[in-house]
Amino acid sequence: MLAVNYSTIRNNLKSYCDRATDENETVIVTRKDEKNIVIMSLEQYNSMMKSAKNAEYLAKIDRSIEQLNSGEGKAHELIEVDDE
């Protein structure tokens, strides 16, 4: 992970973009008033988002199991669907 100020990024954007994509480097761009941003490859971003969605999904399952174990579950009839 690199931390680089805004002026340096502006003057060397291509090389830092190449490092993010080719070397899977995460670049933190430091700015005034701590309004920092991050540059990373799309592949790394997509992987991170997938992990976050998976964690969210697993948390929902955990909450559902807790509800069932505490007696909050409800029984429902299954719906039959014709395969036509």
NORCOR-V648282 format. One record per run of one state. SS is the DSSP state (alpha for helix, beta for strand, coil for the rest). FROM is the first residue (numbers start at 1). TO is the last residue. If there is no record, write none. Layout:
ss;from;to
SS;FROM;TO
SS;FROM;TO
This chain:
ss;from;to
coil;1;1
beta;2;5
alpha;6;11
coil;12;12
alpha;13;22
coil;23;26
beta;27;30
coil;31;31
alpha;32;34
coil;35;36
beta;37;39
coil;40;41
alpha;42;69
coil;70;84
